Amino acid sequence: MQKDVVPASTSTPLQAQFVTITEEEAGQRIDNYLLRVCKGVPKSHVYRILRSGEVRVNKGRIDQLYRLVQGDVVRIPPIRLAEKPDNHVPAAEFKIIFEDTHLLVIDKPAGVAVHGGSGVSFGVIEQLRASRPDAKFLELVHRLDRETSGLLLLAKKRTALTSLHEQMRDGKTDKRYLTMVSGDWKNARQHIKLPLHKYTTADGERRVSVSADGMASHTVFTLLKKFDGFALLEAELKTGRTHQIRVHLSSSDFPILGDDKYGDFPLNKALQKATDTRGALKRMFLHAHQITFTHPESGKNITLNAPLAAECERFLVSLGKPLN
């Protein structure tokens, strides 16, 4: 079984490790493989041992672009690091919608990042890995915004990850979200095609805007329920750009309730307190409720659903009978 290479502490005898590449690990570039298995080793050090020829494959020198083949024997040189305090990631399991030997599909709660970074020390992927220490492979297939709840796909085999990425790139998956917006929504079904440009703000925050030179983006919205001043929609992604649903709706003057980046901020604040006519809403009303894809092993079509998150369901029920 492949184990992560543990950098030795200053008190541990150092020796090279020889690792045989499995079918699941084949196809990766050697640099990406080393970055994954050499936990805690700075990226600069990994590239230094590659350049120096200390890393060998089948006893020969390779460069960082070499792609691993099943059965390759990789020599990983002794790596010594000063001991650092352990940044503990609490193990966590999430509500499982589907799981087999290839895939894990969970219902992610709102407020949880899918991975660490950008001020977040850990996310769903790190917590799942901590709770499943024997898992040989576990990677995110796609992402959800931190404040979005619902279906999140993870691959338990590299072949599954590659297959699902190809399906998403070729537009062969069907991802649908439930969202509630502010405004007087008219159409039963509406296509929004606005090109989106991704940028980073001065404080390092990711943002997206509508721009003529942006990436082509397409969302189809279906009206499910209409209320006085609000509308419950199903959003069907035809492309998968960052913040696509949020920006398409905000730019069309139908901001998502509770959206702290592109929403109606005074309304969001007001919604946090219940009134005589509705309950409170203290999160963004965006939920990944359905996904259809081809199973990477069986080739069968699979459709999975996650019920609307409880806090969104409570707010929806509090609005009473819809107008339509």
C-alpha positions, -999 to 999 in steps of 0.1 A, spaced: 0 0 0 13 35 -9 19 56 22 27 93 24 64 100 28 69 115 63 98 140 65 122 129 92 127 149 123 162 159 134 163 128 157 153 102 131 178 82 111 176 92 75 173 68 46 160 68 10 126 53 3 117 32 -27 80 33 -38 64 13 -65 38 32 -85 3 17 -85 -23 18 -113 -41 46 -95 -10 67 -92 1 62 -128 -3 92 -152 8 118 -127 38 141 -133 66 132 -109 66 167 -94 29 166 -86 33 132 -71 61 142 -48 42 174 -37 13 151 -27 32 124 -9 59 146 8 36 162 33 50 193 49 80 196 26 83 231 10 76 231 -28 110 247 -34 128 217 -17 108 192 -38 119 209 -70 155 211 -57 158 174 -52 143 168 -86 168 191 -103 197 176 -84 189 141 -96 183 128 -61 149 115 -72 153 85 -95 128 64 -114 139 29 -122 174 39 -111 176 66 -138 174 104 -137 142 121 -148 130 157 -150 100 173 -133 78 167 -164 82 129 -164 48 111 -161 48 80 -139 39 46 -153 24 17 -133 53 -4 -119 78 24 -118 101 23 -88 107 58 -74 136 66 -52 127 94 -28 159 107 -11 162 113 27 143 145 36 151 162 69 130 190 83 130 208 116 100 196 137 71 220 135 40 222 157 12 200 143 -15 220 127 -43 197 138 -72 192 114 -102 178 132 -116 147 116 -152 151 103 -177 131 84 -205 147 65 -239 135 55 -233 109 27 -256 109 -3 -237 82 -22 -206 61 -18 -189 32 -35 -153 22 -43 -149 51 -68 -169 80 -55 -180 98 -24 -208 123 -26 -217 144 5 -242 170 14 -220 199 24 -234 223 50 -232 261 44 -204 279 61 -178 252 55 -150 257 29 -143 228 6 -105 232 11 -80 252 31 -65 285 19 -75 321 17 -75 325 54 -91 291 60 -68 266 77 -87 235 66 -119 225 48 -140 196 38 -113 177 20 -88 180 48 -113 169 74 -125 139 54 -88 128 49 -83 132 86 -113 110 93 -103 84 67 -65 79 73 -64 47 54 -79 62 22 -53 58 -5 -68 86 -27 -94 112 -20 -97 144 -41 -124 170 -48 -140 166 -82 -154 202 -82 -159 230 -57 -188 248 -40 -186 283 -25 -182 283 12 -217 296 18 -233 272 -7 -247 240 7 -255 207 -11 -240 180 -33 -202 178 -34 -184 151 -54 -151 135 -43 -132 109 -62 -117 78 -44 -97 67 -74 -77 88 -99 -95 71 -128 -128 84 -114 -114 119 -110 -102 120 -146 -135 106 -159 -156 132 -141 -133 161 -150 -137 151 -187 -175 149 -183 -176 183 -168 -153 198 -194 -174 183 -222 -207 195 -207 -219 160 -200 -229 165 -164 -261 182 -153 -258 204 -121 -288 221 -106 -292 245 -77 -321 259 -57 -319 296 -50 -342 324 -38 -339 359 -52 -352 393 -45 -374 410 -72 -404 404 -94 -394 374 -115 -416 371 -146 -405 343 -169 -412 306 -163 -379 298 -179 -351 322 -186 -316 319 -202 -289 342 -190 -258 344 -211 -233 370 -197 -195 367 -201 -177 366 -168 -143 379 -158 -125 366 -127 -102 389 -107 -87 393 -73 -93 424 -51 -66 443 -34 -71 423 -2 -68 390 -21 -105 381 -24 -118 364 -55 -144 383 -73 -162 380 -107 -178 406 -129 -197 407 -162 -172 418 -189 -173 418 -227 -139 401 -227 -149 375 -201 -155 338 -204 -187 327 -221 -212 317 -194 -247 303 -196 -273 296 -169 -309 285 -174 -334 295 -146 -368 279 -140 -393 296 -118 -406 272 -91 -425 294 -67 -432 331 -67 -439 352 -36 -444 389 -29 -409 403 -36 -392 369 -38 -389 340 -62 -376 304 -57 -357 293 -88 -339 263 -101 -306 271 -118 -292 248 -144 -255 253 -151 -246 251 -188 -210 263 -180 -193 261 -146 -176 295 -140 -167 308 -105 -197 325 -88 -216 321 -121 -252 318 -106 -246 346 -81 -232 371 -107 -257 362 -134 -286 369 -110 -271 400 -94 -262 415 -128 -298 409 -138 -312 428 -107 -323 396 -90 -297 392 -62 -296 360 -42 -309 364 -6 -281 364 18 -253 368 -8 -226 387 11 -205 394 -21 -230 403 -48 -263 407 -30 -286 434 -16 -267 442 16 -295 462 34 -320 435 25 -296 408 38 -293 426 71 -331 429 74 -336 393 66 -316 382 96 -345 391 118 -379 375 115 -410 396 109 -448 390 111 -448 378 75 -416 357 73 -389 339 92 -353 349 95 -326 339 70 -290 341 82 -272 325 52 -270 326 14 -300 309 -2 -281 287 -27 -282 250 -25 -267 224 -50 -297 200 -50 -292 177 -80 -264 163 -102 -265 138 -130 -233 122 -144 -221 89 -159 -205 66 -134 -168 63 -143 -167 25 -138 -202 11 -147 -210 37 -174 -246 41 -160 -263 74 -156 -266 85 -120 -289 113 -107 -284 123 -70 -304 147 -49 -298 165 -17 -329 180 1 -330 217 6 -309 227 36 -331 230 68 -325 267 73 -335 275 37 -365 252 40 -377 269 72 -375 303 55 -393 291 24 -422 276 45 -424 308 66 -434 327 34 -466 309 32 -486 301 0 -469 311 -32 -485 335 -57 -483 311 -86 
